[in-house]
């Protein structure tokens, strides 16, 4: 183990890999979380020649986990060509899981506990756990402890057909009973966001992702899996006019949200390799971007009037201020498209004096995000959103964009990531890249 350092060390994104994201019941039907996570790791290992490497730590997680997913990340690691002495940990922070795993391994590297790490996540809506009723669960537990045949027969005789009714997975918030989409419908209406605005953002996401595929952007970021070579949600021919024909799905009053401007249930996995400059140099790897900082926030969506998915609105200005930056210093903005309305309400909030100053207590508004800097390679509306895998997808894509832009322009490039999550939480992150050869200037 590396001895702790006196000063925090710089940590860099060195590369990433994901499998294409699939629709629920699509290409990955019958595939487990562990299968997909192992596949994403295998692709990363092959791309960066990590066979038999002892990585400092692998952090991963899933939001939808079955009992079979016990010790998911460690079991996935053991199924790869990594040195089996590589430790691993499971984490979970809803949709922000992938970004929080990066925060975890980055902090360990900064402190000198490890020199390298892999962060990632996986989720399968197709293999979501199905629960049994409380009545059946209690009876089965009692049956397992029965000592005589008579006791067992009595318990079996007490079973009723209603006991066997499965409980379908739910995505409603435990404290409100509303789904994430229903919560966002309220926020979308409060901010006066129109159906047209949401459809325009969704169409742009598909257009940008399709262009990224055509230019070969994902050639070094993705490995095909189970016959799937592209994200199954991507529709290159998506237009505002086509989206306008879809029925609304969330909200009862002035409904504007549809399946087209909301993310669909997805399957997929992603992984990101990070490490020190020295660790990278010893393996001939060129850092893509430095992991500069993170901030997290949470809203009181239960008792207050803040939206469920609005936590990044508060976290982002704190992140920028603490690093001496303003919105004008950022070259790329990656805002997770849980719903088109989520992105649009976030953008409007950052421009609102009433919200930023009067409600949140900042000195001024954050400002306006130029649309040409927003989700330039597409995002979740087009790619899909396997909950814990989204963070890794965004980090690897942003780091690659920053590296290319820094080398093309000859100047520092900065990008931020904003991910909202269930239970009113949010995580934001700052990455930056210097032109190759100028990192220490």
Secondary structure, 3 states (H helix, E strand, C coil): CCCCCCCCCCCEEEEEEEECCEECCCCCCCCCHHHHHHHHHHHHHHHCCCCCCCCCCEEECCCCCCHHHCCHHHHHHHCCCCCCCCCEEECCCHHHHHHHHHHHHHHHHHCCCCCEEEEEEEEECCCCCCECCHHHHHHHHHHHHCCCHHHHHHHHHCCCHHHHCCECCCCECCCCCCEHHHHHHHHHHHCCCCHHHHHHHHHHHHHHHHHHHHCCHHHHCEECECCECCCCCCCCCCCHHHHCCCCEEECCCCCCEECCCECCCEEEEEEEEEECHHHHHHCCCCCCEEEEEEEEEECCCCCCCCCCCCHHHHHHHHHHHHCCCCHHHCCEEEECCCEHHHHHHHHHHHHCHHHHHHHCCCCCCCCCCCHHHECCCCCHHHHCCCHHHHHHHHHHHHHHHHHHHHHHHCCCEEEEEEEEEHHHEEEEEEEEECCCCCCCC
